[in-house]
């Protein structure tokens, strides 16, 4: 089993895979909170704080994994989704696309043993 080396030690492939799954779940929860059809069910959630906490989490992950380019794209997509959400003329479909693209970008993050690592 190949482990991914980080600035603080190593993570096993299963740890990285579990984190990626959790991260995607967090991203898709944001989608539920901004979707006009489901946002009422999550009205107690501060969506901007949710975006900020998610971006901080990804930034920390970025530092641990020594700045993979996929993480930069992921953060860019999440920030763009947050910016769209905060526009006076919020376009849900644009925001939705950005969030879904961010979720897809998580799958591109290399794990230990990936040939592109």
N, C-alpha and C positions, 0 to 999 in steps of 0.2 A: 504494500500500500504506500503510495507516494503522498507525502504531506506537502502542503503549500507553506513555504517559508514566508514569514512576515517579520516586521521589525520587533515583535515581541515573542517570537517563537514560531511554532508551526500549527497549522490547522489540518485536520484530516479531510479527505474529500467529502465524507458524510457531513461534517460540520459546515463546510462551505455550501453544500447542496441544501442543507436545512436552513441556513441563513438566507439563501437566495429564495427559497420557498416562502419564508416568513416575510421577506422584503416585498415580494410580489403581492402577497396577501395585503400588506399595509398599503401598497400603491392602489390596489383595486378597492380597498375600503374608502380611499379618498374619492374614487369615482362615485361610489354610492352616496357620499356626502355632498357632492356637487350636482348630481343628477336631479333635475327638477321633479322627476317622478318618484325619487326615493329620499330626497333631502329632508323632507318633513319628518321622516322617521329618525333622523339624526340631528335634529335642530339644536340639541344641547352641545354639539360638537363645534368648536371654533375651528373652522376650516383653515384659516391662515396659520394658526398654531399647529394644526395637523401637518400642513405642508412644511412649515419650519422644522418641526421635529423630525419629519421624514428626511428632509435635506441634511440636517445635522447627522442623522444616523448614517446616511449614505456617505457623507464627507468623512466620518470616522472610519467607515469601511474602506473608503478610498485610501486613507493614510495607512491603514493596516496592510492593504494589499499592494502597496507601492504604486499607486496611481495608474491603474489600467485605463486605457483610453475609453473603454466602454462605460466606465463609471462617470467620466466627464460628460459623455453624451446623456447618460441617465439623469445626471443633475441638471443639465441644460434643459431637458424635456420637462422635468418636474418644475423648474423655475418658470419656464414658459407657460405651463399649465396654471401655475399660481398667478402669474401676471394676467393671463386671460380671465381667470376667475374674478379678479379684482377690477376688471374694466367695467365702466358704467354700462356699456352695451355687451355684457357677458354673452359669448357665443358658446353654448354648451357643446355643440358638435366639435368645435375646434379644441376645446378643453378636453373633451372625451378622447379625441384622437391623440393628443399629446400624452395623456395618462396611459392609454393603451400602448402607445409606442414606448413609453418608459418601462412598462411591464415587460414588453418584449426585449428591451435592451438588457434587462437583468439576466435573461437567458444567455446572453453573449459573454457575460463575465466568465473569465477563465477559472477553471478549478485545477487543483493539483493534478498533474499528469496530462493536462491538455497539451496537444502538440503545439499550440500557439503561445503557450506560456513562456 
